Amino acid sequence: ILFALYNPEGRAQIIRKIMKIALPIIVGMIGTVILYSYISPWIPINSDSITYLRLAVEIQKGYWHIDPWIRGVTYSTTPLYPALVALMEWVIPGFDIAGTLVSILAASVVVIPLFFLARHLYSEKVAWVAIPLTVLNPWYLRYGSLILTESLFSLFFLAAVVLTLWALTRNFPLPWFLAGVMGGAAWMTRDA
């Protein structure tokens, strides 16, 4: 690879290989963000969204659970999504905006493991087609920007599947560790 960097033809070949993978991912992420920026002002907040936002408020106060006798009704939810909403709210004020941004960012990044999964299972042409089909899917557009755990869970679950498939082809412990981390994050986002 070092020799290829000094050789102009080798450098062009490396850039083509990188763009072959990076271009569909970047286009898919930008397309998702543009679609959600158009759709997100009309997104309703439902009862589960209120639960996640309330937990995010409590996490910012230092309570990782809601005590039923002091703070109201007990909620049985996983803490990762409300924690990310609480972190995002420190950067961008407003819990509803922070929850929407966490969902939109997760939905836009989900095209990365989706691309690699489609490429591994089928071919690179199918992976190219999978991104616009996903980004323009009505269910993806509906649930991807709601203040719910669906988009974040989809991201972590698909990443765990892709890393597991990658680990099966490698004789190295890092992919297994990363697959476990992503699977654990998926469980911390939405338990079964």
Steps between C-alpha positions, in 0.01 A plus 500: 500500500785740577646440154160567345480839676822617334394371161242731331317208341494310828373809682216535249414134545483537881282810466266310264472214751426739787242692296340175390408436863476854638287656227183294548527535876544877484218538248271285713579695817453839333177385336366380832584826676338705221183287505472518878564874511194535279287249692606565863301822570177298464597208721253420779608421853331189639482355851821298466682812385388680815635211709842517331515878532403484868772243562749725320405785736547270799837378370618861475397546863710198595223242537545194280159369599176655612409415860127415507444662842694822445510574128176345368425183308777246441599446139657181380714626216858458395730794575714550189258703287396736784867539597593600143206743495624650829852537355367655179287743702813643660625586150168604342240631749154348501432137580260452210754639251777291658288182479416567137867566415616178669246306295585679175876453548454131576270459200749668271795294625307171467578502127864412582435152645216454251738558210757252634233241580350518150848488348595197707179306439441591135727729301619855479233588243231382741663705778478810279130433442429423867585851619242697297241227555551536873516878508178529298316225691183652658543306826860613524392859445220472754684333786854624437442849633253429780619544856515123540768233519436343157770675299769467768416132554510436125844661481650295782331175397611523135850599610512193728387274215757645257779477756405140580513410130835676475629320810405162353738563210790630714721327751529804724319584830425869431199441268349267761550761770345773284207273410442442871513873572250575223272215609515625859423853386202367304375324813556815709296691243206266478475175694299206378 
